[in-house]
Amino acid sequence: MNKSITRGAAAATILATMALMSMAQAQIKIGVTVSATGPAASLGIPEKNTVAMCPKTIAGKSVEYIVLDDATDTTLAVQNTKKLISESAVDAIIGSTTTPNSLAMTDVVAESETPTISLASSARIIEPVDAKKAWVFKTPQTDVMMAGAILEHMAKNNVKTLGYVGFNDALGEAFFAEIDKAAAARKIPLTASERFSPKDTSVTGQALKLIAAKPDAIVIGASGTPAALPARTLIEQGYKGKLYFNHGVANNDFLRVGGKDIEGGFVPASPVIVASQLPDAHPAKKRAQEYVKMYEAAQGAGSVSAFGSYTWDACLELANAIPQALKTAQPGSKEFRSALREALEQTKGLEVTNGAVNMSKTDHLGLDARARVMVQIQNGKWVLQN
Protein backbone atom coordinates (compact mmCIF):
# COMPACT_ATOMS: atom_id res chain seq x y z
CA MET A 1 0.00 0.00 0.00
CA ASN A 2 1.24 3.51 -0.78
CA LYS A 3 2.57 4.95 2.46
CA SER A 4 1.68 8.51 1.48
CA ILE A 5 -1.94 7.47 0.99
CA THR A 6 -1.88 5.73 4.38
CA ARG A 7 -0.42 8.82 6.02
CA GLY A 8 -2.97 10.98 4.22
CA ALA A 9 -5.85 8.79 5.38
CA ALA A 10 -4.56 8.84 8.93
CA ALA A 11 -4.24 12.61 8.85
CA ALA A 12 -7.76 12.93 7.49
CA THR A 13 -9.04 10.69 10.27
CA ILE A 14 -7.25 12.77 12.89
CA LEU A 15 -8.63 15.99 11.42
CA ALA A 16 -12.14 14.54 11.30
CA THR A 17 -11.84 13.40 14.90
CA MET A 18 -10.59 16.83 15.96
CA ALA A 19 -13.47 18.46 14.11
CA LEU A 20 -15.96 16.20 15.89
CA MET A 21 -14.33 16.96 19.21
CA SER A 22 -14.52 20.66 18.46
CA MET A 23 -18.20 20.35 17.56
CA ALA A 24 -18.87 18.44 20.76
CA GLN A 25 -17.11 21.13 22.79
CA ALA A 26 -18.96 23.88 20.96
CA GLN A 27 -22.38 22.33 21.56
CA ILE A 28 -24.48 24.27 24.06
CA LYS A 29 -26.05 22.12 26.75
CA ILE A 30 -29.12 23.28 28.67
CA GLY A 31 -30.20 21.21 31.65
CA VAL A 32 -33.87 21.13 32.62
CA THR A 33 -35.43 19.79 35.82
CA VAL A 34 -39.22 20.05 36.13
CA SER A 35 -41.95 18.43 38.19
CA ALA A 36 -43.50 16.25 35.48
CA THR A 37 -44.91 13.93 38.15
CA GLY A 38 -46.10 14.42 41.74
CA PRO A 39 -48.45 17.12 43.09
CA ALA A 40 -47.13 19.79 40.68
CA ALA A 41 -47.42 17.60 37.57
CA SER A 42 -50.12 19.82 36.04
CA LEU A 43 -47.49 22.58 36.01
CA GLY A 44 -44.46 20.48 35.10
CA ILE A 45 -45.97 18.61 32.15
CA PRO A 46 -46.58 21.72 29.99
CA GLU A 47 -43.13 22.97 31.01
CA LYS A 48 -41.59 19.70 29.80
CA ASN A 49 -43.70 19.75 26.62
CA THR A 50 -42.47 23.25 25.81
CA VAL A 51 -38.80 22.27 25.91
CA ALA A 52 -39.34 20.32 22.68
CA MET A 53 -40.27 23.63 20.99
CA CYS A 54 -37.18 25.55 22.14
CA PRO A 55 -34.51 26.47 19.53
CA LYS A 56 -32.09 23.70 18.57
CA THR A 57 -29.59 26.12 17.07
CA ILE A 58 -28.50 29.48 18.47
CA ALA A 59 -25.88 31.70 16.83
CA GLY A 60 -24.71 28.77 14.72
CA LYS A 61 -24.26 26.46 17.72
CA SER A 62 -26.32 23.32 18.22
CA VAL A 63 -28.29 23.23 21.46
CA GLU A 64 -29.03 20.08 23.45
CA TYR A 65 -31.71 20.05 26.16
CA ILE A 66 -31.29 17.42 28.87
CA VAL A 67 -34.64 17.01 30.65
CA LEU A 68 -35.08 15.34 34.05
CA ASP A 69 -38.16 14.86 36.24
CA ASP A 70 -37.83 15.81 39.93
CA ALA A 71 -41.29 14.44 40.86
CA THR A 72 -42.11 17.61 42.89
CA ASP A 73 -39.49 16.52 45.42
CA THR A 74 -36.83 18.92 46.76
CA THR A 75 -34.25 16.18 47.33
CA LEU A 76 -34.62 14.89 43.79
CA ALA A 77 -34.47 18.43 42.39
CA VAL A 78 -31.09 18.89 44.07
CA GLN A 79 -29.90 15.48 42.85
CA ASN A 80 -30.98 16.33 39.29
CA THR A 81 -29.15 19.65 39.50
CA LYS A 82 -25.94 17.98 40.64
CA LYS A 83 -26.26 15.36 37.90
CA LEU A 84 -26.80 17.95 35.17
CA ILE A 85 -23.76 19.89 36.33
CA SER A 86 -21.32 17.06 37.11
CA GLU A 87 -22.28 14.45 34.50
CA SER A 88 -23.74 16.47 31.64
CA ALA A 89 -21.60 19.60 32.12
CA VAL A 90 -24.50 21.89 31.21
CA ASP A 91 -23.97 25.56 30.43
CA ALA A 92 -27.25 26.64 32.02
CA ILE A 93 -30.26 25.17 33.83
CA ILE A 94 -33.99 25.79 33.50
CA GLY A 95 -36.09 24.84 36.54
CA SER A 96 -37.50 23.80 38.77
CA THR A 97 -41.29 24.03 38.73
CA THR A 98 -41.98 24.82 42.38
CA THR A 99 -40.67 27.34 44.88
CA PRO A 100 -39.38 24.75 47.40
CA ASN A 101 -37.45 22.92 44.67
CA SER A 102 -36.00 26.11 43.21
CA LEU A 103 -34.87 27.38 46.61
CA ALA A 104 -33.26 24.01 47.37
CA MET A 105 -31.23 24.22 44.14
CA THR A 106 -29.67 27.62 44.89
CA ASP A 107 -26.57 26.46 46.78
CA VAL A 108 -25.68 23.90 44.10
CA VAL A 109 -25.98 26.24 41.12
CA ALA A 110 -24.13 29.01 42.95
CA GLU A 111 -21.27 26.74 43.97
CA SER A 112 -20.85 25.50 40.39
CA GLU A 113 -21.47 28.99 38.95
CA THR A 114 -24.17 27.76 36.57
CA PRO A 115 -26.76 30.33 35.44
CA THR A 116 -30.23 29.04 36.26
CA ILE A 117 -33.68 30.27 35.26
CA SER A 118 -36.37 29.18 37.71
CA LEU A 119 -39.96 28.50 36.66
CA ALA A 120 -41.36 29.11 40.16
CA SER A 121 -43.14 32.09 41.67
CA SER A 122 -41.59 33.27 44.93
CA ALA A 123 -39.57 36.49 44.92
CA ARG A 124 -37.32 34.79 47.49
CA ILE A 125 -35.80 32.73 44.67
CA ILE A 126 -34.07 35.82 43.29
CA GLU A 127 -34.22 38.42 46.05
CA PRO A 128 -32.07 39.91 47.33
CA VAL A 129 -29.46 39.40 44.61
CA ASP A 130 -26.45 38.31 46.67
CA ALA A 131 -23.41 36.18 45.79
CA LYS A 132 -25.53 33.04 45.54
CA LYS A 133 -28.63 34.46 43.88
CA ALA A 134 -26.49 36.27 41.34
CA TRP A 135 -26.65 32.96 39.43
CA VAL A 136 -30.43 32.63 39.62
CA PHE A 137 -33.07 34.23 37.39
CA LYS A 138 -36.79 33.51 36.95
CA THR A 139 -39.55 33.99 34.37
CA PRO A 140 -42.84 33.77 36.34
CA GLN A 141 -44.33 36.83 37.96
CA THR A 142 -43.37 37.09 41.64
CA ASP A 143 -45.76 36.45 44.51
CA VAL A 144 -45.24 40.12 45.45
CA MET A 145 -46.69 41.23 42.10
CA MET A 146 -49.61 38.79 42.26
CA ALA A 147 -50.49 39.44 45.89
CA GLY A 148 -50.59 43.13 45.03
CA ALA A 149 -52.94 42.44 42.12
CA ILE A 150 -55.30 40.49 44.40
CA LEU A 151 -55.49 43.22 47.04
CA GLU A 152 -55.94 45.93 44.41
CA HIS A 153 -58.87 43.98 43.00
CA MET A 154 -60.33 43.45 46.48
CA ALA A 155 -60.10 47.15 47.29
CA LYS A 156 -61.99 47.99 44.10
CA ASN A 157 -64.68 45.39 44.84
CA ASN A 158 -65.64 46.32 48.40
CA VAL A 159 -63.83 43.47 50.16
CA LYS A 160 -63.46 44.55 53.80
CA THR A 161 -62.04 41.38 55.42
CA LEU A 162 -60.18 38.35 54.09
CA GLY A 163 -59.05 34.86 55.05
CA TYR A 164 -56.15 32.76 53.80
CA VAL A 165 -55.56 29.05 53.29
CA GLY A 166 -52.37 27.85 51.63
CA PHE A 167 -49.78 25.12 51.29
CA ASN A 168 -47.69 24.40 54.39
CA ASP A 169 -44.50 24.80 52.36
CA ALA A 170 -42.25 27.57 51.06
CA LEU A 171 -44.77 28.59 48.39
CA GLY A 172 -47.68 28.82 50.82
CA GLU A 173 -45.71 30.71 53.45
CA ALA A 174 -44.12 33.12 50.96
CA PHE A 175 -47.48 33.91 49.36
CA PHE A 176 -49.08 34.38 52.77
CA ALA A 177 -46.35 36.85 53.75
CA GLU A 178 -47.04 38.94 50.65
CA ILE A 179 -50.83 38.78 51.03
CA ASP A 180 -50.46 39.80 54.69
CA LYS A 181 -48.26 42.80 53.77
CA ALA A 182 -50.49 43.89 50.90
CA ALA A 183 -53.62 43.57 53.06
CA ALA A 184 -52.06 45.60 55.88
CA ALA A 185 -51.07 48.33 53.42
CA ARG A 186 -54.71 48.62 52.33
CA LYS A 187 -56.07 48.23 55.87
CA ILE A 188 -58.02 45.06 55.00
CA PRO A 189 -57.97 42.82 58.12
CA LEU A 190 -56.88 39.19 57.78
CA THR A 191 -59.38 37.36 60.00
CA ALA A 192 -58.15 33.75 59.65
CA SER A 193 -55.17 31.85 58.26
CA GLU A 194 -54.94 28.09 57.67
CA ARG A 195 -52.55 25.59 56.03
CA PHE A 196 -52.76 22.22 54.26
CA SER A 197 -50.41 19.80 52.53
CA PRO A 198 -50.38 19.41 48.72
CA LYS A 199 -51.10 15.71 49.32
CA ASP A 200 -54.02 16.17 51.75
CA THR A 201 -57.38 14.64 50.84
CA SER A 202 -59.46 16.64 53.34
CA VAL A 203 -59.38 20.25 54.56
CA THR A 204 -62.77 20.33 56.29
CA GLY A 205 -61.37 21.53 59.60
CA GLN A 206 -59.54 24.40 57.96
CA ALA A 207 -62.60 25.35 55.91
CA LEU A 208 -64.89 25.46 58.96
CA LYS A 209 -62.45 27.74 60.83
CA LEU A 210 -62.27 30.08 57.85
CA ILE A 211 -66.04 30.25 57.46
CA ALA A 212 -66.46 30.92 61.19
CA ALA A 213 -64.25 34.02 60.79
CA LYS A 214 -66.75 35.37 58.20
CA PRO A 215 -64.28 36.93 55.71
CA ASP A 216 -65.65 38.70 52.63
CA ALA A 217 -63.04 36.87 50.51
CA ILE A 218 -60.61 33.97 50.90
CA VAL A 219 -57.24 33.67 49.19
CA ILE A 220 -56.06 30.15 48.35
CA GLY A 221 -52.26 30.16 48.27
CA ALA A 222 -51.61 26.91 46.45
CA SER A 223 -50.58 25.73 43.00
CA GLY A 224 -51.81 23.12 40.54
CA THR A 225 -54.85 20.89 40.98
CA PRO A 226 -54.44 20.53 44.79
CA ALA A 227 -55.66 24.15 45.03
CA ALA A 228 -59.14 22.94 44.03
CA LEU A 229 -59.58 21.00 47.30
CA PRO A 230 -60.05 23.96 49.67
CA ALA A 231 -62.29 25.71 47.13
CA ARG A 232 -64.52 22.64 46.84
CA THR A 233 -64.66 22.18 50.60
CA LEU A 234 -65.48 25.83 51.26
CA ILE A 235 -68.37 25.72 48.77
CA GLU A 236 -69.64 22.43 50.22
CA GLN A 237 -69.61 23.96 53.69
CA GLY A 238 -71.68 26.92 52.52
CA TYR A 239 -69.16 29.71 51.96
CA LYS A 240 -70.67 32.53 49.86
CA GLY A 241 -67.82 35.02 49.64
CA LYS A 242 -65.29 35.66 46.88
CA LEU A 243 -62.46 33.22 46.16
CA TYR A 244 -59.02 34.28 44.93
CA PHE A 245 -56.26 31.91 43.83
CA ASN A 246 -52.49 32.02 43.51
CA HIS A 247 -51.30 32.31 39.89
CA GLY A 248 -50.00 28.75 40.19
CA VAL A 249 -53.43 27.42 39.14
CA ALA A 250 -53.56 28.91 35.65
CA ASN A 251 -54.06 25.81 33.53
CA ASN A 252 -56.94 23.79 32.16
CA ASP A 253 -56.32 20.86 34.51
CA PHE A 254 -57.29 23.15 37.38
CA LEU A 255 -60.46 24.19 35.54
CA ARG A 256 -61.31 20.54 34.93
CA VAL A 257 -60.68 19.38 38.50
CA GLY A 258 -62.26 22.42 40.15
CA GLY A 259 -65.38 22.38 38.00
CA LYS A 260 -68.38 24.27 39.36
CA ASP A 261 -66.70 24.86 42.72
CA ILE A 262 -64.24 27.37 41.30
CA GLU A 263 -66.76 29.22 39.10
CA GLY A 264 -66.51 32.95 39.69
CA GLY A 265 -63.07 32.67 41.26
CA PHE A 266 -60.42 35.30 40.51
CA VAL A 267 -56.81 34.60 39.51
CA PRO A 268 -53.95 37.05 38.92
CA ALA A 269 -52.40 35.35 35.92
CA SER A 270 -50.03 35.36 33.00
CA PRO A 271 -51.22 37.27 29.92
CA VAL A 272 -50.71 34.13 27.84
CA ILE A 273 -53.88 32.42 29.09
CA VAL A 274 -56.00 35.26 27.70
CA ALA A 275 -53.72 36.15 24.78
CA SER A 276 -56.53 36.75 22.30
CA GLN A 277 -58.33 39.04 24.79
CA LEU A 278 -55.35 41.34 25.35
CA PRO A 279 -55.40 44.84 23.87
CA ASP A 280 -53.23 45.12 20.76
CA ALA A 281 -50.81 47.48 22.52
CA HIS A 282 -49.98 44.97 25.27
CA PRO A 283 -46.25 44.04 25.07
CA ALA A 284 -47.00 40.35 25.60
CA LYS A 285 -49.72 39.92 22.98
CA LYS A 286 -47.61 39.06 19.93
CA ARG A 287 -45.31 36.58 21.68
CA ALA A 288 -48.19 35.09 23.67
CA GLN A 289 -50.28 34.44 20.56
CA GLU A 290 -47.26 32.90 18.79
CA TYR A 291 -46.68 30.58 21.74
CA VAL A 292 -50.36 29.57 21.99
CA LYS A 293 -50.41 28.71 18.28
CA MET A 294 -47.24 26.59 18.49
CA TYR A 295 -48.16 24.81 21.71
CA GLU A 296 -51.71 23.96 20.68
CA ALA A 297 -50.50 22.78 17.27
CA ALA A 298 -48.36 20.24 19.13
CA GLN A 299 -50.60 19.40 22.09
CA GLY A 300 -54.15 20.13 20.94
CA ALA A 301 -56.68 22.95 21.13
CA GLY A 302 -57.19 24.37 24.60
CA SER A 303 -54.04 22.76 26.00
CA VAL A 304 -52.00 25.91 26.61
CA SER A 305 -51.20 27.08 30.15
CA ALA A 306 -49.16 29.77 31.83
CA PHE A 307 -46.58 27.24 33.02
CA GLY A 308 -45.38 26.15 29.62
CA SER A 309 -45.02 29.82 28.72
CA TYR A 310 -42.53 30.26 31.57
CA THR A 311 -40.30 27.65 29.93
CA TRP A 312 -40.71 29.33 26.55
CA ASP A 313 -39.73 32.69 28.03
CA ALA A 314 -36.65 31.07 29.61
CA CYS A 315 -35.65 29.76 26.18
CA LEU A 316 -36.22 33.20 24.64
CA GLU A 317 -34.03 34.79 27.29
CA LEU A 318 -31.25 32.24 26.73
CA ALA A 319 -31.48 32.62 22.94
CA ASN A 320 -31.11 36.37 23.41
CA ALA A 321 -28.15 36.10 25.82
CA ILE A 322 -26.13 33.28 24.24
CA PRO A 323 -24.88 35.25 21.17
CA GLN A 324 -23.55 37.92 23.51
CA ALA A 325 -21.84 35.34 25.76
CA LEU A 326 -20.20 33.70 22.72
CA LYS A 327 -18.26 36.90 22.11
CA THR A 328 -16.36 36.17 25.32
CA ALA A 329 -15.99 32.37 25.53
CA GLN A 330 -17.05 29.02 24.12
CA PRO A 331 -19.64 26.64 25.60
CA GLY A 332 -18.51 24.06 28.10
CA SER A 333 -16.30 26.48 30.01
CA LYS A 334 -16.57 28.38 33.27
CA GLU A 335 -15.90 31.57 31.32
CA PHE A 336 -18.89 30.94 29.06
CA ARG A 337 -21.20 30.34 32.02
CA SER A 338 -20.02 33.56 33.60
CA ALA A 339 -20.49 35.50 30.36
CA LEU A 340 -23.96 33.97 29.94
CA ARG A 341 -24.93 35.05 33.46
CA GLU A 342 -23.81 38.59 32.71
CA ALA A 343 -25.63 38.63 29.37
CA LEU A 344 -28.87 37.50 31.03
CA GLU A 345 -28.48 40.26 33.60
CA GLN A 346 -28.16 42.81 30.78
CA THR A 347 -31.39 41.77 29.02
CA LYS A 348 -33.24 44.89 27.88
CA GLY A 349 -36.52 45.33 26.01
CA LEU A 350 -36.97 41.63 25.24
CA GLU A 351 -40.61 40.87 24.47
CA VAL A 352 -41.75 37.50 25.85
CA THR A 353 -45.13 35.86 26.45
CA ASN A 354 -45.46 37.61 29.81
CA GLY A 355 -44.41 41.13 28.84
CA ALA A 356 -41.17 43.03 28.23
CA VAL A 357 -38.04 41.95 30.14
CA ASN A 358 -35.61 44.57 31.45
CA MET A 359 -33.18 43.00 33.91
CA SER A 360 -30.41 44.54 35.98
CA LYS A 361 -27.88 43.60 38.65
CA THR A 362 -30.63 43.87 41.27
CA ASP A 363 -33.59 42.59 39.23
CA HIS A 364 -33.36 39.05 37.85
CA LEU A 365 -36.99 38.96 36.67
CA GLY A 366 -37.28 42.19 34.71
CA LEU A 367 -41.07 42.27 34.37
CA ASP A 368 -43.36 45.15 35.32
CA ALA A 369 -47.05 45.33 36.27
CA ARG A 370 -48.08 44.68 32.66
CA ALA A 371 -46.96 41.07 33.15
CA ARG A 372 -49.98 40.34 35.33
CA VAL A 373 -53.66 40.35 34.43
CA MET A 374 -56.70 39.62 36.57
CA VAL A 375 -58.95 36.92 35.16
CA GLN A 376 -62.20 35.38 36.35
CA ILE A 377 -63.36 31.82 35.83
CA GLN A 378 -66.62 31.99 33.87
CA ASN A 379 -68.30 28.90 32.43
CA GLY A 380 -65.05 26.96 32.79
CA LYS A 381 -62.98 29.55 30.89
CA TRP A 382 -60.51 32.33 31.72
CA VAL A 383 -62.04 35.76 31.13
CA LEU A 384 -59.93 38.93 31.26
CA GLN A 385 -61.13 41.54 33.78
CA ASN A 386 -60.74 45.29 33.21
Number of C-alpha atoms within 10 A of each C-alpha: 5 7 8 9 10 11 11 12 12 12 12 12 12 12 12 12 12 12 12 12 12 11 13 13 14 17 21 24 21 22 24 27 31 32 29 22 16 15 18 22 21 25 30 30 18 25 29 23 16 23 19 14 15 18 16 14 13 16 12 10 17 15 17 16 19 16 19 21 21 26 20 23 20 20 15 19 28 23 16 22 29 17 15 23 21 11 9 14 18 26 25 27 25 31 31 33 30 26 24 21 27 29 22 19 26 22 14 16 22 17 11 14 21 25 26 29 31 33 31 27 28 28 21 18 26 26 16 14 17 12 9 16 22 23 29 30 27 28 27 29 26 22 26 19 20 27 26 19 20 21 24 14 17 21 14 8 10 9 17 16 19 27 24 26 26 26 24 15 15 16 25 24 18 21 27 24 15 20 26 20 16 20 23 13 12 13 12 17 16 19 16 19 18 19 20 22 15 20 10 10 11 13 19 16 10 19 22 15 14 22 19 11 15 17 22 19 20 26 26 28 29 29 26 23 24 23 25 22 22 25 27 20 19 22 16 12 13 11 22 13 16 17 24 23 28 26 29 28 27 27 24 21 17 21 21 13 17 20 15 16 19 27 17 17 18 25 29 29 29 30 28 33 29 22 23 15 14 19 10 11 8 15 22 23 24 19 20 28 19 13 23 25 14 15 24 14 12 14 13 11 11 13 16 24 24 28 29 25 29 30 31 26 27 25 21 17 20 24 18 19 21 22 16 17 22 18 10 12 16 19 23 19 15 15 16 21 25 18 22 28 24 19 21 28 23 18 20 15 14 16 19 27 28 31 27 20 23 19 20 15 12 15 17 28 25 23 22 14 12 14 25 23 22 21 23 20 18 15 13 17 15 23 17 22 13 6
